[in-house]
Amino acid sequence: MAQGWRAGPVRDDVAKVHPMIGVPWSELPPENQDKDRDVVRLLPEILAEFGLEVVRYEEVRAGG
């Protein structure tokens, strides 16, 4: 996992153990789902700090 974190029954920041690692989205508590949504919502702002942006491309279908 990123930066050495792994799944475990109880959170331990020193040992880098967290109980929510590897939990399917549908099983995450609503407050954890909201935290993840907040990060995604902030991505455009985070990328802009590095001169990057999110763009949407038109879908190209085969046979066209």
N, C-alpha and C positions, 0 to 999 in steps of 0.2 A: 504494500500500500504506500501511498504518498508519504514521504518523510518518515518511514518506519512505523507508522501506525498499524495496529492489527485489532481484530475483533476480540472481545472478551466480555465477561459478564458484568464487570463494574468498571466505570471510567477511572483511569489512572494516568494523569498527564505525564508523570515522570517516566512510567513504563510504556507510554504511548499505546494505551489500550482504551478502546471505546466500544460500548455495547451496541451502537447504531451502525457500525461498519458491516456492510454485507446484508443489511436488512432490506428485503424487497419494499419498494415504494408503497405498495398497498398496506403493508404492515407497519410503516412508520407512524408514530403519533402525529396528529395534525400540526403541532408546534414544530416538529422536525421537518415536515413537508413544507411549512411556511418558510423556514430558514433556507431551505434549498431553493424555493421559488424566488426569495429575495436576492440570492446570489445571481441567479439567472437574469433577473430584472436589472441588476447592476452591471452586467457584462458590457453593454454598449459604453457606459461611462468609464469603466476600467480600461477597455480597449482604446478609447479616445485619448486617455492619458499617454498612450504610447504611439499616437498617431494612426491608429487603426480604426476600422469601423465595421459594423455588421451590415451586410448587403443581402438582398433577396434576389435570387436569380430565377428567371422564368424556367419552368420545367420543360425540358425538351423530350418529346415522345418519339419513340422509334417509329419509323415509317411516315413521319410527318407532317 
